[in-house]
Amino acid sequence: MSIVADLTKELDALASEQGVEISAVITRSGAPIAWHLPNGTSAETIATLSATIFGASEVIYTGSGWEKPRKVTIEADEHGTLITRSLGNKAILVLMSKTMDKAELDKKAKDADTRIRGVMQNE
């Protein structure tokens, strides 16, 4: 199996077993590598904008003399959480859920991070 197929399998499992509606592994420059998205959702748009959000947070932190963040979380008032999480120097994990709160989605992101890094190391 290819790395993209292995990553897609992990992302599909997040949807079917964990209830994560949107997930992607993207490059830090905003190119999609692997994704699980609802029909009509653009992988390119999710990747580009998620990388922009994550990259901007790194600039804010390092510009203040702080260590780079390992994750960025965005919450909507009632429904919806987005987590972008660093997968090292080359990639970012993106997870979104309409139903999970920050703590629940963060736990799923942390668990997925470990599995996805394992897949990427076998590249």
N, C-alpha and C positions, 0 to 999 in steps of 0.2 A: 504494500500500500504506500501511497505517496504521503508526504507530510501534510499537504492540503487536505487529502482525504481523511487522515487521522485527526487533524484539527476539526474538520467538519463533523466527524463522528462525535467528538467531545462536545461540540456546540449543540448538535442535535440532541444529545443526551441531556444537556442542561434544559432544553425545551421540554422534552418528553418526560423526563424523570424529575426535574426540579422546578418546572413551571416558569422558566425565564423566557419572556416573549421575544426579546431581541438580544443577540449575542454576536460578537465578532472579534477576530484577531486581526489587527491592522498594523501597518508599519508606522513608525513615528512620523513619517512624512505624510501620512494620510491615505495610503493605498490599502484597499482591503486584501487580506490574505485568505481568510476563510470566514464564513458567516452563516447565521441562521436568522432569517428575517421573514416577517409576514409578507404575503404577496403585495406588490405595489410599493414596497419600501426599497429605497435605493441604497445599495451597499456602498457606493461611492460617496453619497452624501453623508451617511452615518460615519464612514471612515474619515473623511476630510474634516468634518466639523468636530468629531471626537478628538482627533489628533490636535486640532487647533486649540480646543479647550484645555487638553492636557499640557500641551506645549506652552500655552500662555501662563498656566499656573506655575510651570517650572521657571519661566522668566521672572515672574513676580517673586517667587521664593528666593531664587539665586540673586536677583537684584537687591533683595533685602539682606543678603548675606546668610540666608538660611539654607539648610539642606533641601535638595529637590524632594517634592512630595512623591510618595510611592503610589498614591491613588487620589482621585478627585471624585467627590460625590455631589450630585445635584438632586434636590428633592422638589417635587411639585407640592403645592399646598395640600391637596387631597389625595391624588393618585399619581404615582409615578416616581420612580427613582432611577437615576443613571449613575453607574460607577465606571470610571475608567481607571485601570490599574496597570502599572508598569510591568512588563514582562522582560525587563532587561534593557539593553542599549538599542535593540532593534524593533521591538514590538510592544503593543498595548492591547490589553483585553478590555472589551466594552460589553457591559451587561445593562439591560434595561428591563424594568418590570412595572406594570400598571398596578399590581396588587401587593407587592412586597414592600415592607418598610426598609429603611436604610440598614438596620442591623441584620435583618434576614438576608437581604441581597448581598451585603458585605460578606457574610459567612459563605455564601455560595461562590462569590468571586474569589475569596481566599482559597477555598477548596479547588476551584477550577484552575486557579493560578498554578497550583502545585502539579496538577495533571497535565496542563498545557505546556508548562516548562519541561516536563518529562518528555513529551512528544517532540518538542523543539530541539531538545538535546540529542535526540536520536536522528537528527537531520543528516 
